[in-house]
Each structure stands twice: as structure tokens, then as C-alpha cells.
Amino acid sequence: MEETEDFVGQGPHPVDDDLFKEPMKKRRRSDRDQRFRAFPSVEQSALKEYEKLESRTRRVLSNTYQKLIHSVFLDDSIPNGVKYLINRLLALIEKPSLDPIYIGLFGSTGAGKSSLINAIIQQAMFLPVSGESICTSCIVQVSSGCCEQYEAKIHLLSDQEWKEELKNLTKLLHRTEELDREEADAWDRDDAVEEAIWKLQMLYGNGAERKNYEELLRAKPKGKIPTSRIITLKAEEAEELSVKLDPYIRTHRRDLDGESAETQIWPLIKHVEVTLPKSEMIPEGVVLVDIPGTGDFNSKRDEMWKKTIDKCSVIWLISDIERVSGGRAHEDLLNESIKACQRGFCRDIALVVTKTDKLHLLEYLRERKVGNQAIQSQREAVLERNEVIKLQRNGILKEKLKRKLPADSKVLEASDLVYTVSAQEYWQQALLTEEETEIPKLRGYIRKRLLDKKRRMVTKYVTEAFGLLLLTDSFNCMENLPNEFLHMSGLRRFVEEKIQLLEKVIDQCFAHIKQPLQEGVRNAKASYRRILGTCLVRSRGNQGFHQTLKAVCLKNGIYASRTLARIDLNEAITQPIYDQIDPVFGGIFRAGKPTGSALLPHVEAFKHSLQEKMMEIGIRSGWKYDSYKKSFLIQEISAILGGLEDYILRKKRRIYESLTTSVQSDLKPCYEEAAQIAGKKACERMKDVIRRGVDRQVAEGMFERAQERMQHQFQQLKNGITEKVKGSIATMLTLASSQGDGLYKELADVKSEYKEMEKLHRGLREVAENAVLRRGMQDFLLKMSPSKVVPPKS
């Protein structure tokens, strides 16, 4: 039942005091026009047409809503059918114009994420950049809006969230026994200890690391903390906001004296949202997210790190040219990106190679292994090297994705899996033209994603609105409905049979995961000791690892810091299971043809079968092809089942993570036991407790329980899907067939609104045709235009 309750929020509003609520006011024309400044004129024209269609549709819906409200306002009781209709209208009127497109820039320290964002938004030093060390210390979201000023909102941890972290930090720094000199030196060099000391000193001053939890609770932080836990900064110019923002998001050196008030509250910062006014480079509706590569020790920040990755529909894996050939950090980030495709909303992954202007010409010529043509300049060498990198990394990335994702995944069809960019050359253009830096290419990709999403959204919105107006107009004509709809036993039987078939198909889809799960469990049982041993061993032995391991245990097997690679014992020992299930899991949740294990195409096929049945009844009843009597039911089926895909995609994250969540839950007692260990040889004793605890849980069926829990999550998803389908279709059929049960009454005349909506629905095709024509003209003009002048050879 827990799963099905989520559906309720996705359907029409419940009938309550909001029934007579005023719809949201529409956006002013001048504000709407500002949204298109980032687009060339051809794309602007298409967007304006779609915006006009959406705006006029909202106006028609609002007028219809107001008429219905006035027609029932004085009634003692409102028929259920009218309540349903009014709530559906209000839900559609208040539906957001466009959900943001989140593009995550995911990369290691110094990879150039901030520099790349600065170039894309055309603000050279807006986010802090440095070639030497970590610069951006938290998640930073950059978007544009219709505000008049540059604005940043710095979100801080709540009081409770900071208390939780403070408790863990003081536990890390608490020594219950005296250590010998060697152990004390190792303790002082521990990465987790260094970071904990730094945070406490930053917030409370020198000596804070020697105080206990209760003393620090009574201590007053050095910086001023607003009660709202949000700090808002505003400025007229980008440079002004950048100066104000810098202390909050730049990573600060640990030996820095005389920190500013802004610097002093750095440990409390959760994430930062930056809004640019009316940007000509980044369109409204797109959010660029600078994501640190490893997560965070604080539970809430780490949870936000993972959720931020998962909500990105696009992930750009950022790697500088000198580190693109691999290494553990690069592989870890790639694996995390692929997991975002499995558990989140990501549909596109690309490798963005940065700093491609960096090339030592003599070394390159000596090691050059491609081409017979002589290289005449640094520029030619950079361009050749970029093409080689693209060819090599495209093949490697595609092979990696093929191993983890279904063979027909959309990401594998992408024309560009690798970009080679240079933010420095974008500004200087000493070697490369603006186009050759590929910054404009990334902007073009962003614009295309937004334009495609807007087109799909408006098409769906206008179509659904048209269905509602059909339904509204039909309420005054119910006496004309044929007997097939007044006595729908045949149709009900058809729907019941189709629902039973859908349940079987869902079972068949989910059955594909059973064998890979079993194989994965066998592999995990065979390899967990080796994997665990690797995780618990450091190249320098226990030196500097004592308290880091304690931090891992305090956080139930997970430790993330800004200086070390992420440690996740639960994920590591379940990885053999994921290696087996990943392609099948991705196949279950992919789009495409209704074959094999793919769930969503089967749901779509179910929808079409119901719509075809409505058409069949309409034709048999002598309706005209465009009769509203069949059309409104066909549209309602589409609207009712339209939210099913979003529901399924939201639930897949819980299903995918159920393996690690289950293992983490089973291992929690051994983590808690290990976290209490202190004193001499504590590191080895903690490792021993973890090893014995994992051995015990594995012997008691830990991996089998994880398998059962994942299968239970799949079953809950099936129950949720069928409950929604049964409930929603039953409501629709009841409304369509129960004319005499007091569900309807004579409503206000909405024929003029219906005719206007019919015209708008036809307008969808005209807008699409205009867009195709404009693209053709644009392509022709680009072919006929002269080539751009390149920088001089050097």
C-alpha cells in the first residue's frame, strides 16, 4: 500500500477547499520574451510559437475553470463528475511550464568544471578557479531567470543536521587511551582527523578540536548564522556577485589566518544556487550543476550529492587532457555516472576533455604515431591530438557503456560522446577559433535539449487540454451517448482482461532479473573477502587510516571527503551483483519497442489497446471520425496513464539501491561495534571486527536477503502500477457510464472555449511544420556562408 499512495499525489486534486482556488497568474509577455535571448533567431521563432500555444491554452483552461466554478458556486452539493472535471482543470492550469533540465558537471579536483561553466555563461572568473587545488567546495547550481539582478542563495545545514555532524566529528577526535609515539603520529596524519580539526577550528576557533560535543554545543560560532539558514546575496554586475560569493564556495587553505566572517561558516554550507539575469548564453530552464567528485562526510550533504547526480538528465564527465587516460578516480566517476543512468533520470552521458590547449609541441612530435602529414604549428598539433583523443575515448566509453547498459540505450546512439574543449582558448583565441574550443558546441547541445523538451511538453499539454475541453463539452450532451457507453459491461470486461494481461507482462519483465540476481549473489559470496580486504588496505599501511576507518564505521560503511577517494564498503561488496544485473536492469526501465524485458513500452502498448477499443466502439456506434464522444475517452486514457512513466522512474532508484541498503542495514551492528574501538592497535581491531561481522552476516544469508528485498521492491512497483491503472480506469468508466447517478448537471456553455482549443490543437502541426522549414533554411544559409577566419599559426 506504501507504493500506491504515491500515485494519489500524481492524479487530480482531491476534492477539498482548493476547489474554488484561483489559478496561478500567467507570466508577463516581456518576461516570456527574455527567456529566448540565448537562442538564435530561428530557434527563437519556434520557441515563441510554442510559448504562444501554451499561453493561449492556459487562458482557455482558466476561462473554462471560471465558468464551471460560477455554474456550481451556489449549489449545496456538487456532482462527483463535476468535481473531477474542476480538479483536473485546476491541476492542468497549475502544471509547471517546464521542469528544469539539470546538466551535471562531474569531475575530480582541478578538472576544470568551474572554468567550463564560466566559459559557457560568458563570465570569465565568475566561479573560483585555480590550477593548483580544489576550488569549489560544495554543490553549486547555476541557472538564468527573469530577475533584474545577479543573485545567489547559500543554503546552510539545519541546526539538527549540524549537530549530527558535530557529534561524529568529536567522536573522530576523541582518544580514550594514550597512544605510543608511532600511533600518535599516524593518528595526527589521518585524513579524516585533519579534516575534522579543520572544520571545528574554522567554525569555533583554535582549540575547538580539544573540546567535547557538549562543550561545542555551548560554544558560539565565529561567524554569524542566519535563523533562516539561507544567506541571500544580490548584485547589479556579475563581478560584484562573484566577489561576494567567492568566500562561501572557494575551498580555503588550512593554514589561513584571519579568515573572513563568510569563510568562518564554510563547514555549514550545504549547497549554493546562483541565478543570472536574462542570460544570452544559458537559457532559462537549464541548470548547470558543479558537482564535487566524492560526496561529503555529512549525511545530508552526501545524500544531496547523490540525489543531485540522480536528478541530472545529462551528465558531463569532466577530465583534463593530462588525466583523461584513466586512473582510479576517473573510473570511479564514470561508474557513478553510469549508475545515475540506472537509478536516476540520466539519459545522456558525455566525456568532456578540458584544457586541450595544453600541449608540449616537441614532446608531441616525438611521440606522434598518427598521420603522415607534417605538423607545421602548435595549433595543428592541438587539433590533431583532439581528434585522436575523440576517436580513442569515444570507443572506450562506448564499450564501457555497452557492458553496463542495454544495447539499444539512447546514450549509445549519441553522435557526440566526447568533446574536447579549452576554456582558456575560448577567452584568448591565440591558437584556436571560438568554434574549435567547442564551447559553442556545448551551448548548442544545451539549446537543442531545451527546445526538444519544450516541444514535447507543449504538444502533450495542448493535447491533454483538448481532451479536457472535449470532456467538459460532452458533459452537457451526455444524453446522446450511445448504449455501449451507458451499459459498458463489455468494455469493462475488456479492460479487466487487459489489466490481467498487463500484470502477467509485468511479471515477465521482472522475471528477467531473477537469474542475474542469483548469479550475482553467488559471485558476491565468492569474492567479498577479497574485495573487503582491498578496501581495508592502504598503500601506506595503517598510517593515516586509523580515524578514516572509524569515520567509515560511524557512517555505516561510507566515508566521503574532499581529499580522498570515496569509500563505500556496502557498495563494494555488492558490486559483483550489480555487474550481473546492470544490463538487465537497464533493459527493464528503457524506452523502445514492447519486446523482451522492457516495461515502459508494454505500458504504452496497454494504453494504445484501450484507445483502439474506444475507436472500435465509436465506429460501431456510427460516430464520425472526429466525434468528441470517443475522442474525450481516448484523451482521458492518455492523460490518466501519462503520469505512469514518471512514477516508474521515481521508484527505480529505490529498487536499484535496495541491494546496498539491505547490506548496510545488516552490517550496521558490526559497524557500530567497530566505531567504539579506541586505543592501541585500534585500526587492526576495527578491521577484524568488520571482517568477522561480514563473515557472520554472509553465513546467515545477507546476500540472499538483499536479493529478496530487491525482488520485493519489484513486486511493490507492480502492485503500484496495477492499482493506479485499476483505480483510474474505473473512475473514468464510471464517469462515462453513470449519467443517471447524479454525477452530472447542466454546466455553463463552453462551446467557444472548445472551438478555440480545437484550433490550438490543430496549430501544433503548423508549428512543427514551420520549425522544419526554418531549420532547412538555416542549414542552407550555413552551407552558403564563408568559413570563419582562423587564428594565425604559431
N, C-alpha and C positions, 0 to 999 in steps of 0.2 A: 504493500500500500504506500510505502515511503516513496517509491518511484513515481507512482501515478499522481501523487499530489503535485508534483512539479508541472504536470500538464495543465492543472487548473489555472495557473497563472498565465498560460500561453493562449487560452481561449478568450471568449468575450468577457467583458467585465461582469462580475456578479451584480445582481440587481440590488442596489442599496442607495444610500443618499447621493452617490455620484451620478445618479440617473439624470438629474437636471443640471449637471455640471456644464459650465461654459467651456467650449473647446479652446485650445491654445490659439493665440493671435498669430497671424501669418507674418512672415519676415518682410520687411520693407523692401521695395524694388531696388533702391540704391544699395542696400546691404547685399542683396542677392547678386547684383552685378559685380560687386567687389570679389566674390568668390571665384570668378573666372579669370582673374588677372594673370594667373600662372600659365594660362593656355594660349597657344597660337590662335589666330582669328578663326581658322576652320573649325577647330575643336570648341572654341567659344560659342560658335553658332549652334553647334549640336547641343551643347550643354544648356544654352539659353532656351532652346526649343523644348528640351526635356523638362527644364525647370518651369517653363510656362505651362506645360501639360500638367505637371504635378500641382502647381499653384491653383490652376483653374479647377482641377479635380477636387482639391481640398475645399475650395469655395463652394462647389456643387454639394459636396458632402455636408458642409456646415449649414448651407441653406436647407437641405433636406432634414437635417437633425433639428433645426429650429422649428420647422413646420410640424414635425412629429411631436416635439415637446409641447407646442401650443395646442395641438389637437387632443392631447390627453392630460393636460395640466390640471384641469378641474375634476377629472374622473376620480371616483372613490377607489377604484381598483383598475389596474392596467393589465390587459390580457398578456399572457406569457409570450405569445408571438411578437407582440409589440415591444415588450421589454427586451426580448432577444435582439430585435432589429435595432432598437435605440442603442443598446450596449455595443453592438457590432459597429454601428456608425461611429460612436464616440471612440472606440478602440482604434479604428482606422484613421480618424481625424487626428488623433494624438500620436500616431505611429511616427517615430523619428524619421526625418527625411532621408538620412543615410548614416548607417553605422560606420564609425571611423575605420579606415584601413591602417592597421598597425604594421609598420615595417621595422623589424628588429635588426639592429646592427650589433652583431655578436662577435666578440673577439678578445684576444688576450691583451695583456698590458702592453701599451705602446704600439698597438697595431694600426692606429690611425683612425679610430671611429669618430672621435670628435672633430678631427681635421676634415674628414669626409662630410660630416653633417654641415660644418661651416661652409664648405665649398658649395654644397647643394642649395643651402639657403642664401648664398651670396653674402656671407658675413665672415670676413677672413679670420678674426680672432674672437668670435662670439663665445664659444665654449673653450675652456682652458686646454691648451695643447702643450706638449713637451716631448722632445725626442729622447729624454733620459729616463723617465719613470712614469708610474701611474699618474694620470691627471684627474680623470673623472672618477669620483669616489662612490657614486650611487647611481641608481637608475635615473636617467634624465629623458623626459619626453618633450619633443619639440613639434609644435603644430602652428598653423596660422588660423586667424579668425577675423571677425569684423570689428575687433576692438580698435580704439584710436591710438593706444599706447602699447609699448612692449611690456609684457607682464610675466612675472614668474611667481609660482606658488611653491613654497618649500614645505612639504608635509613632514611633520615630526612624529616619532613614536609616541603613542599614548603613555600616560603615567604608568599604567599597568604593564604595558609592553616593555618599557624601560626597566621596571622593577624586576621583571623576569630575567632580562639580560644581565642586570646588575647582580642578581643572585648567582648566576652562572659564572660571571667574571670573578666574583670574590671567591667562589669555590675553586676556581683555577689557581688563584694566587694564595690559597690557604695551605700552609705547611704545618702538619701536626707533629712532625718529628724533625730533629736536627739531621741534616744530610752530611755525608763526608764531602770533602772539598771537590772531588771529581763529579759527584752527583749534583752538588750545588751549582758548579759551573755549567753543567748540562741543563739544569733547571733554568738558569738565567738566560741561556741561549735559545730556549724553546720558543718557537714562533708564536704559539698561542699565548704564552706568558708575555712576550714583548708587546703583542697587540693589546692584550688586556690592560697592561700597565699604561700603555699609550692612551687608550680610551679614557681610563679613570683620571689620569693626570690632565688630559685635555679638558675634561668636564669639571673636575673638582680641585685641580691644582696639584703641585708636587706633594708627595707623601700620601696621596689618596690610596695608592696601591697597598699601603700598610694597614689600612682601616678595614674593619669587618663590615658586613652587609648592613647591620643595624646602625652603625656609625655613619655610613654613607647615606642612608635614608634620611638622617637628620641633617646632613651637610647641605649647604646651599651651593648650587651650581654657579660657576663663574659667569656664565652667560645668561642673558635674560630669556626666559622661556614663556611665550605667549600662552594664555589659558586655552585658546582655540586650537593650539598645536599646529597652526598654519601661519607661516610668515609670507606676506604678500609684498612683492617688490614691483614698482612701476617706473617707467622712464619714457621720455619722448624719443630718444635715439637708442639704437642697438648698442653702441659703445657704452652708453651710460648704464644700461641694464647689465651689460657684461661685467663692468667694474663692480657693481653692487652684488652680482650673483657669484662672482669668482670665489670669494672666501667660503661660500657654502658648499660648493661642489668640487673644488680642487682638493686633491689629496695633499696633506701637509707633511712636511718633514718632521721626523720625531725629535730632532734636536732644536726645533724652532723655539726661540724665546719671544716673549711679548706678543702672544697671539692676540688677534682682534676678538671682539665680542662675538662676531659671526663664526670665527674659527672655533671658538670655545664650545659651541653647541653642535659641532660636527657629528659626534657619536650618536646624536638623537635623530639625525636626518634619515627619513625613510625613503622618500623619492622626491623628485622635482618635476614640475610641469611648467614649460615655457611656452607662451603664446606670442606669436609675431603678428603685427597688424597688417592685413591686406597684402600678403606676400605675393610678389610677382614670380617667385621661384617654386614655392611649395604650396599646392592648392589646399584650400580648406577641405577637411575631410580625410586628410592624410596625417598620420602621427609617426614621426621618426623617433625611434627609441634607442638610446645609447645604453646597452646592457653590459654590465661588467661580466667577466668571463666565469666567475666561480661561485656566485651566491654570497651568502652572509651568515655569520655566526648567530645573529639574532633571528629567532624563529619567524617573526613576522616579515622581516626584510627578506629572508630566504624564501618564504612562501610567496611573497610578491615577486621575487626574481623568477621563480618557476612559472607562476601564473602569467607574468608578463611575456615570457617566452611562448607560452601556450596560446595566448590570445593574438599573437602575431600571425597574420595570414601570409606574410612574406618574411623570410629570414635571409639576411645577407651575412655570410660568414666572412669576417674581415681578417685578412692576414697580410702582413707586409711582405714585399718581394723577397726579402732575405730569409724569411721563415716559412715560406709557402710550401717548401718541400716536405714538411711534416713535423715530426716530433710528437710527444705525448699530448702536449697542450692542444695542438691543432686537432688531433684525432678526438680528444675528449669533447671539444667544442662541436666538431662535426657530428659526433654521436648524439650529443644533446640536441642538436638541430634536427636530426632525423627523428629522434623521439618526439619532438614537437609535432612532426607530421603524423605520428601515430596517435598521440594522446590529445593533441590540440587542434587548432584551426588552420595550421600552416598548410599551404598548398603550393608554395614555391620556395625553393632554396637556390641560392647562387653564391659562388665564391667571388668575393671582391678583393683582388690583389692590389694593395696600396703601395705608395712610394715607388712607383715604377720608373721614376726619373733617376733613381739611384743605380748607377752602373759605372764600374771602372773599365774604361774602354780597352786598355791594353790587356787586362786580365780576361775580358770577354773575348777579344780576338784570339788570344792564345788558346782558350778552351772551347772556342766555337766549333760546333760539329755539324752545322746545317748550312746548306746553300753553297753555291759556287760563286755567287756574285760578290765582288769585293765591297766591303763596308767602307764608305767614304767619310762618315761623320758619327758623332755621338748620337745624333737624332736617329739615324738609320739603324744603329745598333739597338737602341731602346725599342724602336718599332718592331724590329725583327725578333728581339728577345720576348716582347709582349705576345707576339703571335705564337711563338714556340710554347710559352707558358700556357696560353689559352688552349692550344691543342693538347698538350700533355695533361693539364689539370682537368680539362673537360672529360677526357677519357677515364681518368682515375676517379673523379667524382661520380660520373655516371655508373661506373662499375660498383662503387660503394653503395649507391642508392638502389641499384638493381638487386643487391643482396638483401637489402632491408625492406624494400617497398615492392608492391605488386608490379608486374611487368608493364601494365598499361597505366601506371600512375601519370597524371598530368605533368608532374615536375620533370619526368624523363623526356617529355615531348618539347620542353623549352628550347628555343633556338639559342638562347644565351645562358649557359650555366656558369660561365666565368667572365668577369670584367677585369680589365687592367686599368687602374686609374692612378692619377697623380694630382693630389690637391695642390701641391706646391707649384707644379707647372700650370695648373689652371689659373693661378694668380699671375705667374711670371711670364709664361709662354716664351721662354727662352729656347726650348728645344721642340716643344710640341704645340700644335694648334689647340684651341679650346675643344674642338671635336675629338681630337686624338687623346685628350686626357680622359675621355669617356664620362665626364661629369654630366654633360648634356644628355648622354645616352641613358644614364640612370634617371635623370629628370623625366625624360620621355617615357621610360618604363613606368614611373610613378603616375604620370598623367594618364597613360593608357589604362592602368589598373583602375583608376578612379572613374574614368569615362565609361569603361565597360560595366563597372559596378552600378553606376548611376543609371545606365541604360536598362540593365536588368531590373533594378529596383523600381524605376518608373513604370516599366512595362507591367511588372507584377502588380504594382499599386493601382494603376489605372484599370487593369483587368479585374482586380478584386472589387474596386469601387463600382465598376459597371455591373458586376454581379449583384452587388448590394442594391443598386438602383432598380435592377430587374426585379429583385425580391420585394422591394418596397412598393413598386408599381403593381406587382402582382397581388399584393395584399388586398387591394380594392377590387380585384377581379377573381377572387377565389371561387365564386360560383360557377365559373366557366371551366374549372379544371376537370379533365375527363375522369371517368370512373376508375381508370388504372391508378390515379393518384388519390382518389377518395377511398379506395379499397385496395390497399397496397400489399396484401398478403404475399402475392407472387414476388414483388420486388423485395420484400423483407426476407423471404426465403433465399432469394438470390444473394442478398447482402450477407446473410448468416453463413451461407456456403462459402462465399468469397473470404469471409473473415476466418473461417476454419482452415481454408486453403492457405491464407496468409500465415496463420500460426504454424502450419506444417513447413512452409517455406522458410520461416524464421528459424525453426528448429534445425532445418537442413543447413542453413547458412552457418549457424553457431556450431553445428556438429563438426565442421571442418577444423575447428580449433582443438578438438579433443586429442587427436593423435600427436600433433606437435607439442601440446602441453605435456603429455605423458613422456615423450622423448626428451623434452627439456628438463623435466623433473629427474629423469634417470641421469642425464648429463650433469645436472647440478649436484646431485648426490655423489657423483664420481669425482667432481672437480672442486668442491667447495673448500676443502682443506688447502689445496694448492693456491687457490685464489685468495683465501683469507691470509695465508702465510705471506703472499706478495704484498697485500695491503698493510700488514703489520710490521713489515721490514723496511727500514730506511737505509739509504746508502751509507750514512754515517753512523749506523747502529742506533742506539737509544739516545745519542746526544741530540738535544733539542727536540726530542719527540715525546718526552715524558708527559708534559701537560697538554700537548696537542692530542695525544691519545685519550687523556682524561676529558678533553673537550669533545672528542668523538663520542665518548660514553655519555657525557652529560646531555648530548643532543640525540640520544638514541641511535647512534651509529653513523651520524652525519656531522661533518665539520667543513665549514667553508670560511675562508679568509681571503683577503685581498692579495696575499703574498704567496700562498701555497695552492697547489692543485686541489680541487675539491675531493674530499674523502667521503665515500658513501658505502659502508660495508654491506648494507642491505641490498643496494642496487648491484654491487659487485658479485655477491654470491647468487643472485637470481639472474644474472646476465646470461648464463647458459640456457635458461628457459626462454628469455626474450630472443636470443639468437635463433631459436627454433620457431617461435610463434610470430615474429615480426612480419614476414611476408604475408602470412595467412591473415593476421590481424588487420593489416593494412588493406587486404583484399575485401574483408568483410565490410569495411566502412568506406570503400571507394565509390565513386560515381561511375556510370557507364551502362553497358548493356545488362539486362536482367538474366545473367547466366552465372553458374557456379556459386561462389560464396558471397557475392556482393549483395548486401542487404538493401541499400537505398534504391537501386533500380527495381527490386521486387516490390517495394512500397509504391514506387511510381507506377509500376505496372498494375498494381491493385487499384490505384486511383483511376487509371485510364479504363480499366474494365468496368468500374462503376459508371463512369461517364458514358461509355459506349452503351451500357444498358439503358441509361436515360435517353440517349439518342434513339435507340431501338423502340422504346415505348412511345417517344414523340412521333416517330414516323408511322408506327402502327395506329396511332390515335389521330392521324390526319393533320398533324401540326405542320405549319410551314417550316422551312429550313431554319429561319432565323427567329422562330417563335420564342418569346420570353418564357413560355410555360416549361420548356425543357431547359432553356439556357440558364435560368436562375438556379436550378438544382445542380446543373453541371458546374457552374461557377462556385456554388456553395461547397461542393465536394472538394474543389481545388483549394478554396480558402481554408476549409476545415483541416485538410491534411497538409496544408502548406507549411505549418509550423513543426511538422513531424521531423524533418531533417535537422533543424536546429536542436530539437530535443535529443535526438540520437547522437549528434556530435558533442553536445554538452556531457552526455553520460559516458561517452567512450573514454574520457580521461579517468573517471573513477574506475572503470573496468581495467584499463591498461595499468594503472598504478596499484591495483588490488594485490598483485604479487608481492611487491616491495612493502606495501602497507601491512600485509599479513605477516611477512617475515619480521618486519620491525616490531610488530606487536608481540610476536612470540619471543623475540630476543630481548625485549625490554627489561625483564628481571635480571638477565646477566649483565646488561649494560649498567643498570643501576648498582649492581654489586661491584662491578669493576670501578665505577666512578668514586666509590667510597675508599678505595685503596690509596694509601699515602705512605710516606717514609722510605726506608731503604729498599732498593730493588723494586720499587713500585711499578715501573714500566713493565718489567718481565712478569710480575704478578698479575697486572691487569691483562696482559696478553694471554696468560694462562687461563684466567677466569673466562675471557671471551672465547678462547678455543674450546674449553670444556663445555661452556654453555651452548655453543653452536653444535658441538657433537651430540650433546644430550637432546637438543631440540630436533636435530635431523633424525636421530634414532626414534624419536617419538612421533615422527611424521610431519615435520614442519613444512617441507616442500609439497607434500600431498595436500596438506591443509590449504596452502596457498593456491594450489590447483583448484580445489573445491570452491574456494572463495571467489576465484575468477569466474568459474562456471556458474556460481550463484548470481554473480553480478550480471552475467549474460541473461540468465533466466529472469531477473528483475527487469532488465531492459525489454525483454519480450513481453512480460506482463504489462509494462507501462505502455508499450505500443498498442497492444490489443485493447487495453482499457480505454485509451483515447479514441481509437477507431470506433469501438462499440458505442461508447457514450456519445460521441459527436454525431455519428451517422444516425443513431437512434433519435437524437434531438431533431436533426434535420427532417427525418421521415415523419416524425410526429407533427412537426410544424407544417409539413406539406400535406398531411392527410387528415388532420383533425379540425376541419373548418367548423364543425358544429359543436366543438367542445369549449367554446368561449376563448379561443386563442387569439381571435382577430376582432377587429372592429373597423368601421369605416374611418379611414385616415384622411389627412389633408391631401389634396391633389398635388402629386409630384411629377406630373407628365412633362412639364417644361424642364425640370431637372433631369429627368430620364433622357429626354431628347438631347440635352446638352452633353450628358455623359456618353450617349451613343456617338455623338460627333467627336468627342475626345478620344474615345476608343478607336475610332477609325483613323484619327490623327496619328496614332502610334506607327502605323505603316508608313505614312507620309514622312514622319521624322526619320525613320530608319532609311528610307529611300534617299532622302536629302543628304544624310550623313555619308552614304556610299558614294553619291555623286560628288560631294565635296572632297572626299579622300582621293577619288580618281583624278580630279582637277589638281589637287595638291601634288600628287605623285608626278603628274605630267610636268608641272612647273618646276619641280625639283630636278627632274631629269634635264630640263632645258636650261637651268641656271648654271653660270660658270662656277668652276671649283674655287674653294677658298684658298687664299694665299697662305703658304706655309712659312714658318719662321726660317730665318737664314741658317745655312748649315754651320755646324760648329764642331 
